Amino acid sequence: VLENRSLQRRLDELVGAGEIIGGSPAIRRVLALVKQVAPSASSVLIQGESGTGKELVARALHEGSPRRGRSFIRVNCAALPETLLESELFGYERGAFTGALTRKEGRFELADGGTLLLDEVGDLTAVTQAKLLRVLQEGEFERLGATKTLKVDVRILAATNRDLALLVKDGRFREDLYYRLNVITIEVPPLRERVEDIPLLAQHFLRVHAAKNHRAIEGFTEAALALLRAYPWPGNVRELEHAVERAVVLARGSLIDLADLPPAVSQAEPVTRVVPIPLGMPLDEVEQRLIEETLSFTKGNKELAAKLLGIASRTIYRKLKE
């Protein structure tokens, strides 16, 4: 209960400062770079695994810039085939292609004066890459089916979970476009590299989804929090949010417990942690060391420690009395 209250207080302080939640060294470095880079007009490449929160970083860059009062527009470059993506980005004139019954403004026009986020930029085709390069270099383009050149003032942010440098090396991404986009790079860390932030993020998602689902959920049991810390989160922050949302809907009490968490989390293999054991240490002392280290990891939760060690909880109680 005390930890839940502490998380609520920290959350109240952090949410007021922005949408990127966390106090770990890894996320603090990201926030410091965002603060430094946001006021500039330079392009920024945001890299990180799926689900790490790259769009949140892009929004923070926009909100910290002189363009904050203008449009922030996101385009998912992987969601549309080449022809549809081009019409989405650059717009089209009436009659430009079958079905073009009226003129349509593209995302570049709509983002004029503001910020355009090109999500999954590594999926752009060679043709679209060439057209994007021209906008970055000259600030101009034509709608599909038009001859009139349009000028725009747009800050470009690009996000990807792919290694663009490797794509350049393989000839699948233009080197000149890569350097245009990669003026500044921000690496968003995976959740496994910011374990300290898991309780705070979990409490944030609990608050959001409890309100949305009209559930009076106050927090997590110690065992549930310890398990959230122990799970490796391959889907990163997005997976954590989905797990908490599910738990909020299924929870039968005021606190989320182990049984409320998804099987993928509650039945997962724990993150490997090495415990140094000197050669020749007596077996009884080895067992004692493993139990103490596991209890330290679970913050004293004996039931979860027993689960991680694959022994009965009564064995831990007995060993601690010896």
C-alpha positions in Angstrom: 0.0 0.0 0.0 2.8 2.4 0.9 4.6 1.7 -2.4 1.3 2.4 -4.3 1.0 5.7 -2.6 4.6 6.6 -3.3 4.0 5.8 -7.0 0.9 7.9 -7.1 2.9 10.9 -5.7 5.7 10.5 -8.1 3.3 10.1 -11.0 1.5 13.3 -10.1 4.8 15.1 -10.3 6.0 13.6 -13.6 2.7 13.7 -15.6 2.6 17.4 -15.1 6.0 17.7 -16.8 5.0 15.8 -19.9 3.9 12.5 -21.3 7.2 10.6 -21.2 7.1 8.9 -17.8 10.1 7.6 -16.0 13.1 8.6 -13.8 15.7 6.0 -14.8 19.1 7.2 -16.1 18.3 5.8 -19.5 15.1 7.8 -19.9 16.6 10.9 -18.3 19.2 10.9 -21.0 16.5 10.8 -23.6 14.5 13.6 -21.9 17.7 15.8 -21.7 18.4 15.3 -25.4 14.7 16.1 -26.3 14.9 19.3 -24.3 18.2 20.3 -26.0 17.1 19.4 -29.5 13.4 20.5 -29.5 13.8 24.2 -30.1 15.9 23.7 -33.3 14.5 23.2 -36.8 16.8 20.2 -37.5 15.5 16.8 -38.6 15.6 14.1 -35.9 15.9 10.3 -36.4 14.2 8.5 -33.5 15.3 4.9 -33.2 14.1 2.1 -31.0 12.4 -1.2 -30.8 8.6 -1.5 -31.4 6.6 -0.3 -28.5 9.2 1.8 -26.8 7.4 5.1 -27.3 9.0 6.7 -30.3 5.9 8.7 -31.1 5.8 10.1 -27.6 9.4 11.4 -28.1 8.3 12.9 -31.4 5.4 14.7 -29.8 7.7 16.0 -27.0 10.0 17.4 -29.6 7.1 19.2 -31.3 5.7 20.5 -28.0 9.1 21.8 -27.0 9.6 23.7 -30.3 8.4 27.1 -31.6 6.0 25.1 -33.8 4.0 23.8 -30.8 0.9 25.8 -31.7 0.8 24.3 -35.3 0.0 20.9 -36.6 1.7 17.7 -35.5 0.9 15.0 -38.2 2.0 11.4 -38.2 2.2 9.1 -41.2 2.8 5.4 -40.9 5.0 4.7 -43.9 4.6 0.9 -43.5 0.8 0.9 -43.5 0.2 1.9 -47.1 1.4 0.7 -50.6 3.6 3.1 -52.5 0.9 4.8 -54.7 -1.4 5.4 -51.7 1.4 6.6 -49.5 2.5 9.2 -52.2 -1.0 10.5 -52.5 -1.2 10.7 -48.7 2.0 12.6 -48.4 1.8 14.9 -51.4 -1.9 15.1 -52.1 -3.4 14.9 -55.6 -5.4 16.9 -58.2 -8.9 15.9 -59.4 -8.5 13.3 -62.1 -4.9 12.4 -61.2 -5.9 8.8 -61.1 -9.0 6.6 -61.2 -11.2 7.6 -58.2 -9.6 11.0 -57.7 -12.9 12.9 -57.9 -11.8 15.9 -56.0 -8.5 17.6 -55.1 -6.9 16.5 -51.9 -4.2 18.2 -49.8 -1.4 15.9 -48.7 0.2 15.6 -45.2 3.0 18.0 -46.2 0.5 20.7 -46.9 -1.5 20.0 -43.8 1.7 20.1 -41.7 2.9 23.4 -43.1 4.4 25.5 -40.3 4.3 22.4 -38.0 5.9 19.0 -37.6 5.5 15.8 -39.7 6.5 12.5 -38.2 7.4 9.8 -40.7 6.9 6.6 -38.7 8.5 3.4 -40.0 10.6 5.5 -42.4 12.7 2.4 -43.2 9.8 1.0 -45.2 9.8 3.8 -47.8 10.2 2.7 -51.5 13.1 4.1 -53.6 10.7 6.3 -55.5 9.1 7.8 -52.4 12.6 8.2 -50.9 13.6 10.4 -53.8 10.6 12.6 -53.5 11.0 13.0 -49.8 14.7 14.0 -50.3 13.6 16.8 -52.6 11.2 18.1 -49.9 14.0 18.0 -47.3 16.4 19.7 -49.6 14.2 22.3 -51.4 11.1 22.4 -49.3 8.9 21.9 -52.4 6.9 19.3 -54.2 3.9 18.8 -56.6 0.6 17.2 -55.9 0.1 14.0 -58.0 -1.3 15.1 -61.4 -0.3 18.8 -60.9 2.4 21.0 -62.5 2.3 23.8 -59.9 5.1 23.5 -57.4 4.1 24.0 -53.7 6.5 25.4 -51.0 6.2 24.2 -47.4 7.9 24.9 -44.1 7.8 21.5 -42.3 10.1 20.0 -39.6 10.6 16.4 -40.4 10.9 13.8 -37.7 11.5 10.2 -38.7 11.1 7.1 -36.5 12.1 3.5 -37.2 12.7 0.2 -35.4 15.1 -0.9 -38.2 18.9 -0.2 -38.6 18.9 2.4 -41.3 22.7 2.4 -41.5 22.5 -1.3 -42.4 19.8 -0.6 -45.0 22.0 2.0 -46.6 24.9 -0.5 -46.7 22.6 -3.0 -48.3 21.5 -0.4 -50.9 17.8 -0.4 -49.7 17.9 3.1 -48.3 19.4 6.2 -49.9 22.5 7.4 -48.3 21.8 11.1 -49.0 18.3 10.8 -47.5 19.8 9.0 -44.4 22.1 11.8 -43.7 19.3 14.4 -44.2 17.1 12.6 -41.7 19.9 11.7 -39.3 21.1 15.2 -38.3 20.4 14.2 -34.7 19.6 10.7 -33.5 17.6 9.9 -30.4 17.8 6.2 -29.2 14.7 5.2 -27.2 15.8 2.4 -24.8 13.8 -0.8 -24.5 11.9 -1.3 -21.3 14.3 -4.0 -20.1 17.0 -1.3 -19.9 14.8 0.9 -17.7 13.4 -1.6 -15.2 13.2 1.1 -12.5 10.4 2.8 -14.5 8.2 -0.3 -14.7 6.2 0.4 -11.4 5.7 4.0 -12.4 4.5 3.2 -15.9 2.3 0.4 -14.6 0.7 2.8 -12.1 0.1 5.4 -14.9 -1.6 2.8 -17.1 -3.6 1.6 -14.2 -4.9 5.1 -13.6 -5.7 5.6 -17.2 -7.6 2.3 -17.8 -9.3 2.3 -14.3 -10.8 5.6 -15.2 -11.8 4.5 -18.7 -13.4 1.3 -17.4 -14.9 2.8 -14.3 -13.0 0.5 -12.0 -12.0 1.4 -8.4 -8.5 -0.2 -8.7 -5.9 1.5 -6.3 -2.7 -0.3 -7.2 -0.8 -3.6 -7.3 0.1 -6.2 -4.7 3.8 -6.5 -3.9 3.9 -9.8 -5.7 2.4 -8.4 -8.9 4.8 -5.5 -8.9 7.8 -7.8 -8.4 6.6 -10.0 -11.3 6.2 -6.9 -13.5 9.8 -6.0 -12.7 11.0 -9.5 -13.4 9.4 -10.0 -16.8 11.6 -9.1 -19.8 8.8 -7.2 -21.8 9.8 -8.0 -25.4 6.9 -5.8 -26.6 8.2 -3.0 -24.4 5.9 -0.2 -23.0 3.1 -1.1 -25.4 3.0 -4.7 -24.0 3.1 -3.4 -20.4 0.1 -1.1 -21.1 -1.9 -4.0 -22.6 -1.1 -6.2 -19.6 -2.2 -3.6 -17.2 -5.4 -2.8 -19.1 -6.3 -6.5 -19.1 -5.6 -6.7 -15.3 -7.7 -3.7 -14.6 -10.7 -5.3 -16.4 -10.2 -8.7 -14.7 -9.2 -7.6 -11.2 -11.6 -8.8 -8.5 -10.3 -6.6 -5.7 -8.9 -3.1 -5.2 -5.4 -4.3 -6.0 -4.1 -6.1 -9.1 -2.6 -9.5 -8.1 -0.6 -12.2 -9.9 -3.7 -14.0 -11.1 -4.9 -10.8 -12.9 -1.8 -10.6 -15.1 -1.7 -12.2 -18.5 -0.3 -15.8 -18.7 2.5 -14.6 -20.9 3.7 -12.5 -18.0 2.8 -14.7 -15.0 4.1 -17.9 -16.5 7.2 -16.5 -18.3 10.7 -17.5 -17.6 12.3 -14.9 -15.3 15.1 -12.6 -16.4 18.4 -14.3 -15.9 20.3 -12.9 -12.9 23.8 -14.2 -12.0 24.5 -14.9 -8.3 28.3 -15.3 -7.7 29.0 -18.5 -5.7 32.6 -19.1 -4.6 34.0 -22.5 -5.5 33.9 -24.8 -2.5 31.0 -23.0 -0.7 29.0 -25.5 1.3 25.6 -26.5 -0.2 23.6 -25.1 2.7 25.3 -21.7 2.3 24.7 -21.8 -1.5 21.0 -22.4 -0.9 20.9 -19.6 1.7 22.7 -17.2 -0.7 20.3 -18.0 -3.5 17.3 -17.4 -1.3 18.6 -14.1 0.1 19.4 -12.8 -3.4 16.0 -13.8 -4.8 14.3 -12.2 -1.8 16.3 -9.0 -2.5 15.1 -9.1 -6.1 11.4 -9.6 -5.1 11.7 -7.0 -2.4 11.0 -9.5 0.4 8.0 -11.2 -1.3 8.5 -14.8 -0.2 5.7 -16.3 -2.3 7.2 -14.8 -5.5 10.7 -15.7 -4.5 9.6 -19.4 -4.1 7.9 -19.2 -7.5 11.1 -17.9 -9.1 13.2 -20.6 -7.4 10.8 -23.4 -8.2 10.4 -24.4 -4.5 7.5 -24.3 -2.0 7.1 -21.1 0.0 7.3 -23.1 3.2 10.8 -24.2 2.2 11.9 -20.5 2.2 10.3 -19.9 5.6 12.1 -23.0 7.0 15.5 -22.0 5.5 15.2 -18.5 6.9 14.7 -19.9 10.4 17.8 -22.2 10.2 
